[in-house]
Amino acid sequence: MALQRNSLSLFTDSVNKLIECKLIMVDGNIANLLKSVARVPALTSCIAETLKASSYVTEFSRARVSWTRPDGTSETRLKLPADSHKLFTFVVCLLMEVDSGKRNFIEFLREYYYDKDSNISYSQFVNQVLKPFKRAGESILRNVDPDSLNAEDLQRAENFFAAERMYIGTEVLIQLLDAVENVRCALDTVKFVSEQQRLECLTMCNAMTNVLHLKNPRMLRIIWIGFKNTLGVYATFRPAVESIGETMRTNGLI
């Protein structure tokens, strides 16, 4: 059961990473998501059973909906299957086409989720495909292992992170945000051992920025621990990290 729960956590984490990633990072995150799906028997069983009863090619043809605008131009969108098992399988097959190179993802976005800004196109794909896909996967897993999504545990976790907003004066908030932004800008001046280390630093800068706006004291303390222990190991960032910590301590934020 523990191994199964670890696999379920891996699935959820990999979906979230694909949902939250930038368009430029899509390929690697799609590959990781497919690997996590392959490690969860309940999900692979769902895919196998669904494909026995229906063809992905047929489902894709049904999902493809086109219409003509008043100006005479045409638009095409995908309408995902309503059934959660079919939806889950459909998206996995679609992502497999992208991962294998059979389907060009950028061209796919242009055809079905067009916007002159490719990042907005990806956001539409996230909202209309990946988020329903995640919900479908969770629905399948909930039926197989109810304890993995235990409502009582979820409520306990939500209560742990819930807290009344703290007061942060405007001047202090601006000072802290500017300091974090300076650290973020300085990331390009450091030669990291790996791209993963750079991304971890960037992630913590983004987390600090957002948690300062959130003004949740419990979350701020947690993010601060991650921020100082991730960025503080680099000599380039250490003075700024220490200054940010001192400012927060002086103002009773941590």
Contacts in CASP RR format, 6 or more apart in sequence:
PFRMAT RR
TARGET T0000
AUTHOR 0000-0000-0000
METHOD contacts of the structure
MODEL  1
MALQRNSLSLFTDSVNKLIECKLIMVDGNIANLLKSVARVPALTSCIAET
LKASSYVTEFSRARVSWTRPDGTSETRLKLPADSHKLFTFVVCLLMEVDS
GKRNFIEFLREYYYDKDSNISYSQFVNQVLKPFKRAGESILRNVDPDSLN
AEDLQRAENFFAAERMYIGTEVLIQLLDAVENVRCALDTVKFVSEQQRLE
CLTMCNAMTNVLHLKNPRMLRIIWIGFKNTLGVYATFRPAVESIGETMRT
NGLI
1 145 0 8 1.000
1 147 0 8 1.000
4 40 0 8 1.000
4 41 0 8 1.000
4 145 0 8 1.000
4 148 0 8 1.000
5 145 0 8 1.000
5 147 0 8 1.000
5 148 0 8 1.000
7 36 0 8 1.000
7 39 0 8 1.000
7 40 0 8 1.000
8 40 0 8 1.000
8 141 0 8 1.000
8 145 0 8 1.000
8 148 0 8 1.000
9 148 0 8 1.000
10 36 0 8 1.000
10 39 0 8 1.000
10 40 0 8 1.000
11 33 0 8 1.000
11 36 0 8 1.000
11 37 0 8 1.000
11 39 0 8 1.000
11 40 0 8 1.000
11 43 0 8 1.000
11 137 0 8 1.000
11 141 0 8 1.000
12 134 0 8 1.000
12 138 0 8 1.000
13 36 0 8 1.000
14 29 0 8 1.000
14 32 0 8 1.000
14 33 0 8 1.000
14 35 0 8 1.000
14 36 0 8 1.000
15 33 0 8 1.000
15 130 0 8 1.000
15 133 0 8 1.000
15 134 0 8 1.000
16 134 0 8 1.000
17 29 0 8 1.000
17 32 0 8 1.000
17 33 0 8 1.000
18 26 0 8 1.000
18 29 0 8 1.000
18 30 0 8 1.000
18 32 0 8 1.000
18 33 0 8 1.000
18 130 0 8 1.000
19 126 0 8 1.000
19 130 0 8 1.000
19 131 0 8 1.000
19 134 0 8 1.000
21 29 0 8 1.000
22 119 0 8 1.000
23 118 0 8 1.000
23 119 0 8 1.000
23 122 0 8 1.000
26 105 0 8 1.000
26 122 0 8 1.000
27 98 0 8 1.000
27 99 0 8 1.000
27 105 0 8 1.000
30 95 0 8 1.000
30 98 0 8 1.000
30 99 0 8 1.000
31 99 0 8 1.000
33 95 0 8 1.000
34 92 0 8 1.000
34 95 0 8 1.000
34 96 0 8 1.000
34 99 0 8 1.000
37 43 0 8 1.000
37 44 0 8 1.000
37 47 0 8 1.000
37 92 0 8 1.000
38 44 0 8 1.000
40 141 0 8 1.000
42 140 0 8 1.000
42 141 0 8 1.000
42 144 0 8 1.000
42 145 0 8 1.000
43 88 0 8 1.000
43 137 0 8 1.000
43 140 0 8 1.000
43 141 0 8 1.000
46 85 0 8 1.000
46 88 0 8 1.000
46 89 0 8 1.000
46 140 0 8 1.000
47 88 0 8 1.000
47 89 0 8 1.000
47 92 0 8 1.000
49 85 0 8 1.000
50 85 0 8 1.000
50 86 0 8 1.000
50 88 0 8 1.000
50 89 0 8 1.000
51 89 0 8 1.000
54 86 0 8 1.000
56 89 0 8 1.000
56 90 0 8 1.000
56 93 0 8 1.000
59 81 0 8 1.000
59 86 0 8 1.000
59 90 0 8 1.000
60 90 0 8 1.000
60 94 0 8 1.000
62 81 0 8 1.000
63 78 0 8 1.000
63 79 0 8 1.000
63 80 0 8 1.000
63 81 0 8 1.000
63 90 0 8 1.000
64 76 0 8 1.000
64 78 0 8 1.000
65 76 0 8 1.000
65 77 0 8 1.000
65 78 0 8 1.000
65 79 0 8 1.000
66 74 0 8 1.000
66 75 0 8 1.000
66 76 0 8 1.000
66 77 0 8 1.000
67 74 0 8 1.000
67 75 0 8 1.000
68 74 0 8 1.000
68 75 0 8 1.000
69 75 0 8 1.000
75 114 0 8 1.000
76 111 0 8 1.000
76 112 0 8 1.000
77 112 0 8 1.000
77 113 0 8 1.000
78 112 0 8 1.000
78 128 0 8 1.000
78 129 0 8 1.000
80 87 0 8 1.000
80 90 0 8 1.000
80 91 0 8 1.000
80 128 0 8 1.000
80 129 0 8 1.000
80 132 0 8 1.000
81 87 0 8 1.000
81 90 0 8 1.000
84 135 0 8 1.000
84 136 0 8 1.000
84 137 0 8 1.000
84 139 0 8 1.000
84 140 0 8 1.000
85 136 0 8 1.000
85 140 0 8 1.000
87 132 0 8 1.000
87 133 0 8 1.000
87 136 0 8 1.000
88 133 0 8 1.000
88 136 0 8 1.000
88 137 0 8 1.000
88 140 0 8 1.000
91 129 0 8 1.000
91 130 0 8 1.000
91 133 0 8 1.000
91 136 0 8 1.000
94 103 0 8 1.000
94 129 0 8 1.000
97 103 0 8 1.000
98 104 0 8 1.000
98 105 0 8 1.000
98 108 0 8 1.000
106 118 0 8 1.000
109 118 0 8 1.000
109 121 0 8 1.000
109 122 0 8 1.000
109 125 0 8 1.000
110 121 0 8 1.000
112 125 0 8 1.000
113 121 0 8 1.000
113 122 0 8 1.000
113 124 0 8 1.000
113 125 0 8 1.000
113 128 0 8 1.000
114 121 0 8 1.000
115 121 0 8 1.000
115 124 0 8 1.000
138 149 0 8 1.000
141 148 0 8 1.000
141 149 0 8 1.000
142 148 0 8 1.000
142 149 0 8 1.000
160 218 0 8 1.000
161 216 0 8 1.000
161 218 0 8 1.000
161 219 0 8 1.000
162 218 0 8 1.000
163 216 0 8 1.000
163 217 0 8 1.000
163 218 0 8 1.000
163 219 0 8 1.000
165 214 0 8 1.000
165 215 0 8 1.000
165 216 0 8 1.000
166 215 0 8 1.000
166 216 0 8 1.000
166 217 0 8 1.000
166 220 0 8 1.000
166 253 0 8 1.000
167 215 0 8 1.000
168 176 0 8 1.000
168 212 0 8 1.000
168 215 0 8 1.000
168 251 0 8 1.000
168 253 0 8 1.000
169 251 0 8 1.000
172 247 0 8 1.000
172 251 0 8 1.000
173 212 0 8 1.000
175 247 0 8 1.000
176 212 0 8 1.000
176 244 0 8 1.000
176 247 0 8 1.000
176 248 0 8 1.000
177 209 0 8 1.000
177 212 0 8 1.000
179 240 0 8 1.000
179 243 0 8 1.000
179 244 0 8 1.000
179 247 0 8 1.000
180 205 0 8 1.000
180 208 0 8 1.000
180 209 0 8 1.000
180 212 0 8 1.000
180 244 0 8 1.000
181 205 0 8 1.000
181 209 0 8 1.000
182 240 0 8 1.000
183 205 0 8 1.000
183 231 0 8 1.000
183 237 0 8 1.000
183 240 0 8 1.000
183 241 0 8 1.000
183 244 0 8 1.000
184 202 0 8 1.000
184 205 0 8 1.000
184 206 0 8 1.000
184 209 0 8 1.000
186 236 0 8 1.000
186 237 0 8 1.000
186 240 0 8 1.000
187 198 0 8 1.000
187 201 0 8 1.000
187 202 0 8 1.000
187 205 0 8 1.000
189 236 0 8 1.000
190 198 0 8 1.000
190 234 0 8 1.000
190 236 0 8 1.000
190 237 0 8 1.000
192 198 0 8 1.000
192 201 0 8 1.000
200 230 0 8 1.000
201 230 0 8 1.000
201 231 0 8 1.000
201 234 0 8 1.000
201 237 0 8 1.000
204 223 0 8 1.000
204 226 0 8 1.000
204 227 0 8 1.000
204 230 0 8 1.000
204 231 0 8 1.000
205 227 0 8 1.000
205 231 0 8 1.000
207 223 0 8 1.000
207 226 0 8 1.000
207 227 0 8 1.000
208 223 0 8 1.000
208 224 0 8 1.000
208 227 0 8 1.000
208 244 0 8 1.000
211 219 0 8 1.000
211 220 0 8 1.000
211 223 0 8 1.000
212 220 0 8 1.000
214 220 0 8 1.000
217 253 0 8 1.000
220 248 0 8 1.000
220 253 0 8 1.000
220 254 0 8 1.000
221 254 0 8 1.000
224 245 0 8 1.000
224 248 0 8 1.000
224 254 0 8 1.000
227 241 0 8 1.000
227 244 0 8 1.000
228 241 0 8 1.000
228 245 0 8 1.000
231 237 0 8 1.000
231 240 0 8 1.000
231 241 0 8 1.000
232 238 0 8 1.000
232 241 0 8 1.000
245 254 0 8 1.000
248 254 0 8 1.000
END
